[in-house]
Amino acid sequence: MDLTWLDPDHLDPRDVAEAVGVLEAARQVDTPHEPSQTVALFIADLRHGWDGTPSLVGVARNARGRVTGVLEIQLPAWDNTHLGTVWPTVDPAARRRGLGTALFEAGLDRIRAEGRSLVLAFAHDQPATTGFAKAMGLDRASEEVQRRQDVRGLDWERLDREYAAAAERATDYELVRVSGPTPEEMLPDVARMTAAINDAPIDDLAVEDEVFTPERIRAFDAARAAHGRRAYRLIARHRDTGELVGHTMVGVDGERPWLGSQYDTSVLRAHRGHRLGLFLKIGMLRWLAAEEPQLHTIDTWNAASNDHMIAVNELLGYRVIARSTAWQKRL
């Protein structure tokens, strides 16, 4: 296998085009419910990652010099520096020839070389991916579910009733809208609210709590902008103290503005029990209806064991579209 690691600062447009072509061909076969891959998003991942930690990406060429496989590795830098995540993707036209195994093993070698002791892999639940994961010696660690909300078909009469009922329970709180980058003065509080996501179930994943700092929030904001996402954050603020106690965040795709992605929704433990999660999420839908009327769908992921947030999402009209497994292996 001829594997070449891409340099984000010196990209050959041909390498990028071929890599995106492989990812798109695989998407059409494996996950046709997902939006199509684009060059801009691929480059943004290479240079910014999810929150300022860029992905490492290699391309594998066949004997004729054509890219037939893509290997992506993520090495957390803000926390969980004991692990690495590997995603091998093989062009459907080049499968069942050992390339997926070769890519995966190359990923393990790179993760070991970086001093990591645990490898994670995520894959939609399909017989082929499950068999591959087991063949690579991976163990199931967590089950995740992808849900999609059809914003155009919302039952606003029902949602307005739910919003009013939640507002009665949340009279001590007000909602604050923040679009674009997080204001400097809010960064410490937003970092603290974001860290509340660590209370979500992780099942058997051998991971540590995520660490959020103002610098990480800035990096996340910069990465969303690089990906062309318009960011909307709705915050619950305690009226008496001014404390920011919970938030929800949605990103809208700038190039495909009918697509939305739900990011974190979290509430500080001391302020739970006031239906703030529902208050925030319906409040977000109201805001988006005014600011992004062209929006069609919003996608979200939850651990299958996260009963509380799943109940909220299903009340809002989210429906299951896919299931995924997180796999892990100690090195």
KEKE-3310 file (N, C-alpha, C; in steps of 0.2 Angstrom, whole numbers, plus 5000, padded with zeros to 4 digits):
npx = (5004:5003:5004:5001:5004:4994:4999:4992:4996:5001:4993:4990:4979:4974:4976:4967:4955:4954:4953:4942:4933:4934:4928:4915:4910:4910:4901:4889:4886:4887:4882:4869:4860:4867:4873:4881:4899:4911:4924:4927:4923:4931:4944:4943:4942:4955:4963:4958:4950:4938:4938:4950:4960:4967:4963:4973:4977:4978:4982:4979:4986:4983:4991:4991:4992:4981:4970:4963:4959:4956:4963:4959:4964:4962:4969:4966:4969:4966:4962:4960:4972:4977:4972:4968:4958:4953:4948:4946:4943:4937:4937:4922:4923:4935:4935:4937:4949:4959:4963:4956:4960:4974:4974:4968:4978:4989:4984:4984:4998:5002:4995:5001:5014:5012:5012:5000:4988:4976:4964:4950:4936:4923:4908:4894:4880:4881:4882:4894:4903:4903:4908:4921:4926:4926:4935:4947:4950:4943:4932:4915:4910:4901:4884:4877:4864:4857:4847:4834:4827:4812:4811:4802:4790:4785:4775:4768:4758:4757:4771:4771:4763:4770:4782:4776:4773:4785:4791:4784:4789:4802:4803:4813:4823:4830:4831:4845:4851:4865:4874:4886:4903:4908:4905:4919:4918:4909:4916:4922:4911:4904:4912:4912:4898:4898:4906:4897:4892:4899:4892:4884:4880:4893:4894:4904:4915:4932:4936:4941:4934:4930:4939:4936:4940:4942:4950:4948:4935:4936:4943:4934:4924:4931:4934:4921:4917:4927:4922:4911:4899:4885:4883:4873:4869:4859:4856:4853:4850:4852:4840:4841:4855:4862:4870:4876:4868:4865:4864:4860:4865:4866:4872:4871:4873:4882:4884:4875:4861:4849:4852:4854:4864:4863:4872:4880:4869:4867:4865:4869:4872:4866:4856:4846:4830:4821:4815:4824:4831:4821:4815:4826:4828:4816:4815:4826:4822:4812:4819:4827:4817:4814:4826:4832:4823:4823:4828:4828:4830:4837:4850:4855:4865:4864:4870:4863:4859:4856:4843:4836:4839:4835:4821:4817:4821:4813:4801:4801:4800:4810:4817:4823:4836:4848:4860:4874:4890:4902:4918:4932:4950:4963:4980)
npy = (4994:5011:5024:5041:5055:5069:5086:5099:5113:5113:5108:5098:5101:5090:5079:5082:5082:5069:5062:5067:5062:5048:5047:5052:5043:5031:5036:5037:5023:5017:5026:5034:5042:5053:5070:5075:5074:5087:5098:5109:5106:5095:5101:5110:5101:5096:5107:5112:5103:5097:5106:5114:5105:5098:5085:5070:5065:5053:5047:5033:5025:5015:5003:5010:5023:5029:5036:5026:5024:5031:5037:5043:5050:5055:5064:5068:5083:5092:5085:5068:5062:5050:5042:5038:5041:5031:5031:5022:5023:5015:5015:5010:5002:4996:4987:4973:4968:4968:4981:4989:4983:4985:4999:5002:4995:5003:5015:5011:5009:5023:5029:5022:5026:5039:5038:5034:5024:5018:5014:5021:5018:5022:5017:5015:5004:4990:4975:4972:4982:4979:4966:4968:4976:4967:4958:4966:4965:4974:4980:4981:4997:5007:5012:5022:5034:5041:5054:5063:5079:5085:5101:5108:5101:5103:5103:5116:5121:5111:5112:5125:5124:5115:5123:5134:5127:5123:5135:5140:5132:5137:5150:5157:5160:5167:5168:5170:5175:5171:5174:5168:5170:5167:5179:5188:5190:5180:5168:5161:5156:5149:5139:5132:5128:5120:5110:5103:5093:5082:5074:5066:5049:5037:5024:5010:5016:5019:5032:5049:5063:5077:5092:5108:5124:5142:5145:5133:5135:5146:5140:5131:5139:5145:5135:5131:5142:5141:5129:5134:5136:5143:5149:5146:5150:5147:5153:5149:5160:5164:5173:5181:5180:5181:5171:5160:5146:5135:5129:5128:5123:5126:5123:5130:5125:5134:5133:5124:5128:5122:5113:5108:5106:5099:5104:5103:5101:5106:5107:5115:5105:5109:5116:5109:5101:5110:5110:5115:5110:5107:5119:5127:5120:5121:5135:5138:5132:5141:5153:5149:5148:5161:5166:5157:5153:5144:5132:5115:5102:5096:5087:5076:5067:5054:5045:5028:5025:5037:5041:5052:5064:5058:5057:5070:5074:5066:5071:5083:5079:5072:5059:5042:5039:5032:5020:5018:5011:5013:5008:5000:4997:4992:4996)
npz = (5000:4996:5005:5008:5018:5020:5019:5027:5025:5012:5001:4988:4975:4967:4975:4986:4978:4974:4986:4992:4982:4985:4998:4995:4986:4995:5005:4997:4996:5009:5019:5014:5019:5024:5022:5007:5004:5003:4995:5003:5016:5019:5018:5028:5039:5039:5042:5054:5061:5073:5085:5084:5084:5072:5060:5055:5039:5027:5011:5001:4987:4972:4961:4949:4953:4957:4969:4981:4994:5010:5025:5040:5055:5072:5085:5101:5109:5119:5130:5136:5131:5130:5119:5102:5087:5074:5056:5043:5026:5011:4994:4986:4974:4976:4986:4997:4995:5005:5008:5017:5029:5029:5029:5042:5050:5048:5053:5067:5069:5068:5078:5089:5088:5091:5105:5111:5120:5118:5105:5096:5087:5076:5068:5057:5061:5052:5044:5037:5043:5056:5056:5052:5062:5073:5067:5068:5081:5090:5103:5107:5114:5116:5111:5099:5093:5079:5075:5066:5064:5056:5052:5044:5046:5059:5074:5078:5087:5097:5102:5106:5117:5125:5127:5134:5146:5150:5152:5164:5173:5173:5178:5185:5176:5161:5143:5133:5118:5107:5093:5081:5085:5102:5114:5122:5136:5140:5139:5150:5157:5147:5144:5156:5157:5145:5150:5157:5150:5152:5161:5153:5148:5145:5144:5141:5137:5137:5142:5148:5157:5147:5145:5146:5141:5140:5129:5122:5118:5110:5100:5095:5090:5080:5072:5068:5060:5050:5044:5038:5045:5052:5068:5082:5098:5112:5128:5145:5158:5175:5183:5195:5200:5188:5183:5171:5166:5158:5141:5123:5107:5089:5073:5057:5040:5029:5015:5012:5016:5021:5030:5046:5061:5077:5091:5107:5121:5137:5155:5170:5185:5197:5193:5187:5184:5181:5169:5159:5149:5139:5138:5132:5120:5113:5113:5105:5092:5089:5088:5077:5067:5064:5060:5051:5040:5029:5033:5033:5040:5056:5063:5076:5088:5100:5115:5116:5128:5134:5141:5146:5137:5125:5127:5127:5114:5106:5110:5103:5090:5084:5074:5073:5062:5060:5067:5077:5082:5094:5095:5103:5107:5117:5116)
capx = (5000:5007:5001:5004:5000:4993:5001:4987:4998:5004:4989:4989:4972:4972:4975:4961:4949:4953:4951:4934:4929:4933:4924:4909:4908:4909:4895:4883:4885:4887:4877:4866:4856:4871:4875:4887:4906:4913:4931:4928:4923:4937:4950:4942:4944:4962:4966:4955:4947:4932:4939:4956:4964:4966:4964:4978:4974:4983:4978:4982:4985:4984:4997:4991:4992:4974:4968:4957:4958:4958:4964:4959:4966:4961:4973:4964:4975:4963:4961:4961:4978:4979:4969:4967:4953:4955:4943:4948:4938:4939:4932:4918:4926:4942:4935:4938:4956:4964:4965:4954:4964:4980:4973:4967:4984:4993:4982:4986:5005:5003:4993:5006:5020:5011:5012:4993:4987:4969:4961:4943:4933:4916:4905:4887:4879:4880:4885:4901:4907:4903:4912:4927:4928:4928:4941:4952:4951:4940:4927:4910:4910:4895:4879:4874:4859:4857:4840:4833:4820:4810:4809:4796:4784:4784:4768:4769:4753:4760:4777:4770:4760:4776:4786:4773:4773:4792:4792:4781:4794:4808:4802:4819:4828:4829:4835:4850:4853:4871:4875:4893:4908:4906:4908:4924:4916:4906:4920:4923:4905:4902:4917:4909:4892:4900:4909:4892:4891:4902:4887:4880:4882:4898:4894:4910:4921:4938:4938:4941:4930:4933:4941:4934:4943:4940:4954:4945:4929:4938:4945:4928:4921:4935:4933:4914:4917:4931:4918:4905:4893:4882:4882:4867:4869:4854:4859:4848:4853:4848:4838:4844:4862:4866:4874:4874:4867:4863:4864:4860:4869:4865:4875:4868:4878:4882:4883:4868:4858:4843:4854:4857:4867:4863:4878:4879:4864:4869:4863:4873:4868:4863:4850:4842:4824:4817:4814:4828:4833:4816:4814:4831:4828:4810:4817:4831:4818:4808:4824:4829:4811:4814:4833:4834:4817:4824:4830:4824:4832:4842:4852:4858:4867:4864:4871:4857:4857:4854:4836:4833:4839:4831:4814:4816:4822:4807:4795:4802:4799:4816:4816:4829:4838:4854:4863:4881:4894:4909:4923:4939:4955:4969:4986)
capy = (5000:5017:5029:5047:5059:5076:5092:5104:5119:5112:5103:5097:5100:5083:5074:5083:5080:5061:5060:5068:5057:5042:5048:5053:5036:5027:5039:5035:5016:5016:5031:5038:5047:5059:5075:5074:5077:5093:5099:5114:5103:5091:5105:5113:5096:5095:5112:5115:5098:5099:5111:5116:5099:5095:5078:5068:5062:5050:5044:5026:5024:5008:5002:5015:5029:5031:5035:5021:5023:5037:5036:5049:5049:5061:5063:5073:5087:5096:5080:5061:5061:5043:5039:5040:5038:5030:5030:5020:5023:5012:5016:5003:4999:4993:4983:4965:4966:4969:4988:4992:4981:4989:5006:5001:4994:5009:5019:5009:5011:5030:5030:5020:5031:5046:5037:5033:5017:5016:5016:5021:5018:5023:5015:5014:4997:4986:4968:4972:4986:4975:4960:4971:4979:4961:4955:4970:4965:4979:4978:4986:5001:5012:5012:5029:5034:5047:5056:5069:5083:5089:5107:5110:5098:5104:5104:5122:5121:5107:5115:5131:5122:5113:5129:5138:5123:5123:5142:5140:5129:5140:5157:5160:5160:5170:5165:5175:5173:5173:5171:5169:5169:5168:5185:5187:5190:5174:5162:5156:5153:5145:5133:5129:5125:5115:5104:5099:5087:5076:5070:5061:5042:5035:5017:5006:5019:5020:5039:5053:5069:5082:5098:5114:5131:5148:5144:5128:5137:5150:5136:5128:5144:5146:5129:5131:5147:5138:5124:5138:5135:5149:5146:5149:5147:5150:5152:5150:5164:5164:5180:5184:5180:5183:5165:5156:5139:5130:5131:5123:5126:5123:5125:5129:5124:5140:5131:5120:5131:5119:5108:5110:5101:5100:5103:5101:5104:5104:5112:5113:5100:5113:5120:5104:5100:5116:5109:5120:5107:5108:5127:5129:5118:5124:5142:5138:5131:5148:5158:5147:5149:5168:5168:5153:5150:5140:5126:5109:5097:5096:5081:5075:5061:5053:5038:5025:5025:5044:5041:5059:5068:5055:5058:5077:5075:5063:5075:5088:5076:5069:5052:5038:5037:5027:5018:5018:5008:5015:5002:5002:4992:4994:4995)
capz = (5000:4995:5009:5008:5023:5017:5022:5027:5023:5006:4998:4980:4973:4965:4981:4989:4974:4974:4993:4992:4978:4988:5003:4993:4984:5001:5008:4993:4997:5016:5023:5009:5023:5026:5017:5003:5006:4999:4996:5008:5022:5019:5019:5035:5044:5039:5045:5060:5065:5077:5089:5084:5083:5065:5058:5051:5034:5022:5005:4998:4980:4969:4957:4944:4955:4959:4976:4982:5001:5014:5032:5045:5062:5077:5091:5105:5112:5125:5135:5133:5127:5129:5114:5095:5084:5067:5051:5036:5021:5005:4988:4985:4969:4978:4992:4998:4993:5010:5009:5023:5035:5028:5032:5049:5054:5047:5058:5073:5069:5069:5085:5094:5087:5095:5112:5113:5122:5116:5099:5095:5080:5075:5062:5057:5062:5046:5045:5035:5047:5063:5055:5051:5068:5077:5064:5070:5088:5093:5107:5108:5120:5116:5106:5098:5088:5075:5074:5062:5065:5050:5054:5041:5049:5066:5076:5083:5092:5103:5104:5110:5124:5129:5129:5140:5152:5153:5155:5170:5178:5173:5179:5188:5171:5155:5138:5130:5111:5105:5087:5079:5090:5109:5117:5126:5143:5141:5138:5155:5159:5142:5145:5162:5155:5141:5153:5160:5145:5155:5165:5149:5149:5141:5143:5142:5134:5142:5141:5153:5156:5143:5148:5142:5143:5136:5123:5118:5115:5104:5094:5092:5086:5074:5067:5065:5055:5044:5041:5035:5049:5056:5074:5086:5105:5117:5135:5151:5163:5181:5184:5201:5200:5182:5181:5165:5169:5153:5134:5118:5101:5083:5067:5050:5035:5025:5008:5011:5022:5023:5034:5053:5066:5084:5095:5114:5125:5144:5160:5176:5189:5202:5190:5184:5187:5179:5162:5155:5142:5134:5137:5128:5113:5109:5111:5099:5086:5088:5085:5070:5062:5062:5057:5046:5038:5024:5036:5032:5045:5061:5065:5082:5090:5108:5117:5116:5135:5137:5141:5147:5131:5120:5128:5125:5107:5103:5111:5098:5084:5081:5073:5072:5055:5059:5073:5076:5087:5096:5096:5106:5108:5120:5112)
cpx = (5004:5003:5005:5000:5000:4996:4996:4989:5001:5000:4989:4982:4969:4971:4969:4955:4948:4951:4944:4930:4928:4928:4917:4906:4906:4902:4889:4881:4883:4882:4874:4862:4860:4872:4881:4893:4907:4921:4932:4928:4929:4943:4949:4944:4952:4966:4964:4952:4940:4932:4946:4962:4963:4967:4970:4975:4979:4979:4982:4981:4987:4990:4997:4991:4986:4972:4962:4955:4960:4958:4964:4960:4965:4965:4971:4970:4972:4963:4961:4967:4981:4976:4969:4961:4955:4948:4946:4942:4941:4934:4928:4920:4932:4941:4936:4944:4961:4965:4962:4958:4971:4980:4972:4974:4989:4991:4984:4994:5006:5001:4998:5012:5019:5010:5005:4993:4980:4967:4954:4942:4926:4913:4897:4886:4877:4884:4893:4905:4908:4908:4920:4930:4930:4934:4947:4954:4948:4934:4921:4910:4904:4890:4877:4869:4858:4849:4840:4827:4819:4807:4803:4789:4782:4777:4769:4764:4755:4766:4776:4767:4766:4781:4783:4773:4780:4794:4790:4786:4801:4808:4808:4824:4825:4833:4839:4852:4860:4872:4883:4897:4906:4909:4913:4922:4912:4910:4921:4917:4902:4906:4914:4903:4893:4902:4903:4890:4894:4898:4883:4883:4888:4898:4901:4916:4926:4941:4937:4936:4934:4934:4940:4937:4941:4944:4951:4939:4930:4940:4939:4925:4924:4934:4926:4914:4921:4926:4912:4899:4891:4880:4877:4868:4864:4856:4853:4852:4849:4846:4841:4851:4866:4870:4871:4874:4866:4863:4862:4863:4867:4869:4871:4873:4877:4881:4877:4864:4851:4845:4857:4859:4866:4870:4876:4872:4866:4866:4867:4869:4864:4856:4845:4835:4819:4814:4818:4830:4828:4815:4819:4830:4822:4812:4822:4827:4814:4813:4826:4823:4812:4821:4835:4828:4817:4826:4825:4824:4837:4844:4855:4860:4866:4866:4864:4855:4855:4847:4833:4833:4835:4824:4813:4816:4815:4801:4795:4801:4805:4814:4822:4830:4844:4856:4870:4884:4900:4913:4929:4943:4961:4975:4992)
cpy = (5006:5022:5035:5052:5066:5081:5097:5111:5119:5107:5103:5096:5093:5078:5075:5081:5072:5059:5061:5064:5050:5042:5049:5046:5031:5029:5036:5027:5015:5020:5036:5043:5053:5063:5073:5077:5083:5094:5104:5111:5099:5095:5108:5108:5095:5101:5114:5109:5101:5105:5113:5111:5096:5088:5076:5064:5059:5047:5038:5026:5017:5008:5007:5022:5033:5031:5031:5020:5030:5035:5042:5047:5056:5059:5069:5077:5091:5091:5073:5060:5054:5039:5042:5037:5037:5028:5028:5020:5020:5013:5009:4999:4995:4989:4976:4963:4967:4976:4991:4990:4984:4996:5006:5000:5000:5014:5018:5010:5018:5032:5028:5024:5037:5045:5036:5026:5014:5019:5016:5021:5018:5021:5014:5006:4994:4980:4969:4976:4982:4969:4963:4973:4973:4958:4959:4970:4970:4976:4983:4990:5005:5011:5019:5029:5041:5048:5063:5072:5086:5095:5110:5107:5098:5106:5110:5123:5117:5110:5121:5129:5119:5118:5133:5134:5123:5130:5143:5137:5133:5148:5161:5161:5164:5167:5171:5172:5176:5170:5173:5168:5171:5174:5184:5186:5184:5168:5158:5153:5148:5138:5129:5125:5119:5109:5100:5093:5081:5071:5065:5054:5041:5028:5014:5010:5021:5027:5043:5059:5073:5088:5104:5120:5136:5147:5139:5131:5142:5146:5133:5133:5145:5141:5129:5136:5144:5133:5128:5137:5142:5146:5150:5146:5151:5148:5153:5154:5165:5172:5184:5185:5182:5177:5162:5149:5134:5133:5126:5127:5122:5126:5124:5130:5130:5139:5127:5122:5128:5113:5111:5104:5103:5099:5101:5105:5102:5110:5110:5110:5104:5116:5115:5103:5105:5115:5114:5117:5108:5115:5129:5127:5120:5132:5142:5137:5138:5153:5156:5149:5156:5169:5164:5149:5145:5133:5120:5104:5099:5089:5081:5068:5060:5046:5035:5024:5031:5045:5048:5063:5065:5057:5066:5078:5072:5067:5081:5085:5073:5061:5048:5037:5033:5026:5017:5014:5012:5009:5004:4996:4995:4992:4992)
cpz = (5000:4999:5010:5013:5020:5022:5022:5024:5015:5002:4990:4979:4971:4970:4985:4985:4974:4981:4994:4988:4981:4994:5001:4990:4989:5004:5004:4995:5004:5020:5018:5013:5025:5021:5013:5005:5001:5000:5002:5015:5024:5021:5026:5040:5045:5043:5052:5064:5068:5081:5090:5084:5077:5064:5054:5046:5029:5017:5002:4991:4977:4964:4951:4946:4957:4966:4977:4990:5005:5021:5036:5052:5066:5083:5096:5109:5118:5131:5132:5128:5127:5123:5107:5092:5076:5062:5045:5032:5014:5000:4987:4979:4970:4984:4992:4995:4998:5012:5015:5029:5035:5031:5039:5053:5053:5052:5065:5074:5071:5076:5090:5094:5091:5102:5115:5115:5121:5109:5099:5088:5080:5069:5063:5057:5055:5047:5043:5040:5054:5062:5055:5058:5073:5074:5066:5077:5092:5097:5107:5114:5121:5110:5105:5093:5085:5074:5070:5063:5058:5052:5051:5043:5056:5068:5081:5088:5098:5106:5108:5117:5128:5131:5135:5146:5155:5156:5162:5175:5178:5174:5182:5183:5165:5150:5135:5123:5110:5098:5085:5085:5097:5111:5122:5134:5145:5141:5144:5157:5154:5143:5151:5160:5150:5144:5157:5156:5148:5159:5160:5149:5143:5140:5145:5139:5139:5141:5147:5152:5151:5147:5143:5145:5138:5129:5119:5114:5109:5098:5091:5088:5080:5069:5064:5059:5049:5041:5037:5039:5052:5063:5078:5093:5109:5124:5140:5156:5169:5182:5190:5202:5194:5179:5175:5167:5164:5146:5129:5112:5095:5078:5061:5045:5030:5018:5007:5017:5024:5028:5041:5057:5073:5088:5102:5117:5132:5149:5166:5181:5194:5200:5186:5187:5186:5172:5157:5149:5137:5133:5132:5121:5109:5108:5105:5092:5084:5085:5078:5065:5060:5058:5051:5043:5033:5027:5035:5038:5050:5063:5072:5084:5098:5109:5118:5123:5138:5137:5141:5140:5125:5120:5126:5117:5103:5104:5105:5091:5080:5080:5071:5064:5054:5066:5072:5083:5088:5098:5099:5107:5112:5117:5117)
residu = (MET:ASP:LEU:THR:TRP:LEU:ASP:PRO:ASP:HIS:LEU:ASP:PRO:ARG:ASP:VAL:ALA:GLU:ALA:VAL:GLY:VAL:LEU:GLU:ALA:ALA:ARG:GLN:VAL:ASP:THR:PRO:HIS:GLU:PRO:SER:GLN:THR:VAL:ALA:LEU:PHE:ILE:ALA:ASP:LEU:ARG:HIS:GLY:TRP:ASP:GLY:THR:PRO:SER:LEU:VAL:GLY:VAL:ALA:ARG:ASN:ALA:ARG:GLY:ARG:VAL:THR:GLY:VAL:LEU:GLU:ILE:GLN:LEU:PRO:ALA:TRP:ASP:ASN:THR:HIS:LEU:GLY:THR:VAL:TRP:PRO:THR:VAL:ASP:PRO:ALA:ALA:ARG:ARG:ARG:GLY:LEU:GLY:THR:ALA:LEU:PHE:GLU:ALA:GLY:LEU:ASP:ARG:ILE:ARG:ALA:GLU:GLY:ARG:SER:LEU:VAL:LEU:ALA:PHE:ALA:HIS:ASP:GLN:PRO:ALA:THR:THR:GLY:PHE:ALA:LYS:ALA:MET:GLY:LEU:ASP:ARG:ALA:SER:GLU:GLU:VAL:GLN:ARG:ARG:GLN:ASP:VAL:ARG:GLY:LEU:ASP:TRP:GLU:ARG:LEU:ASP:ARG:GLU:TYR:ALA:ALA:ALA:ALA:GLU:ARG:ALA:THR:ASP:TYR:GLU:LEU:VAL:ARG:VAL:SER:GLY:PRO:THR:PRO:GLU:GLU:MET:LEU:PRO:ASP:VAL:ALA:ARG:MET:THR:ALA:ALA:ILE:ASN:ASP:ALA:PRO:ILE:ASP:ASP:LEU:ALA:VAL:GLU:ASP:GLU:VAL:PHE:THR:PRO:GLU:ARG:ILE:ARG:ALA:PHE:ASP:ALA:ALA:ARG:ALA:ALA:HIS:GLY:ARG:ARG:ALA:TYR:ARG:LEU:ILE:ALA:ARG:HIS:ARG:ASP:THR:GLY:GLU:LEU:VAL:GLY:HIS:THR:MET:VAL:GLY:VAL:ASP:GLY:GLU:ARG:PRO:TRP:LEU:GLY:SER:GLN:TYR:ASP:THR:SER:VAL:LEU:ARG:ALA:HIS:ARG:GLY:HIS:ARG:LEU:GLY:LEU:PHE:LEU:LYS:ILE:GLY:MET:LEU:ARG:TRP:LEU:ALA:ALA:GLU:GLU:PRO:GLN:LEU:HIS:THR:ILE:ASP:THR:TRP:ASN:ALA:ALA:SER:ASN:ASP:HIS:MET:ILE:ALA:VAL:ASN:GLU:LEU:LEU:GLY:TYR:ARG:VAL:ILE:ALA:ARG:SER:THR:ALA:TRP:GLN:LYS:ARG:LEU)
# end
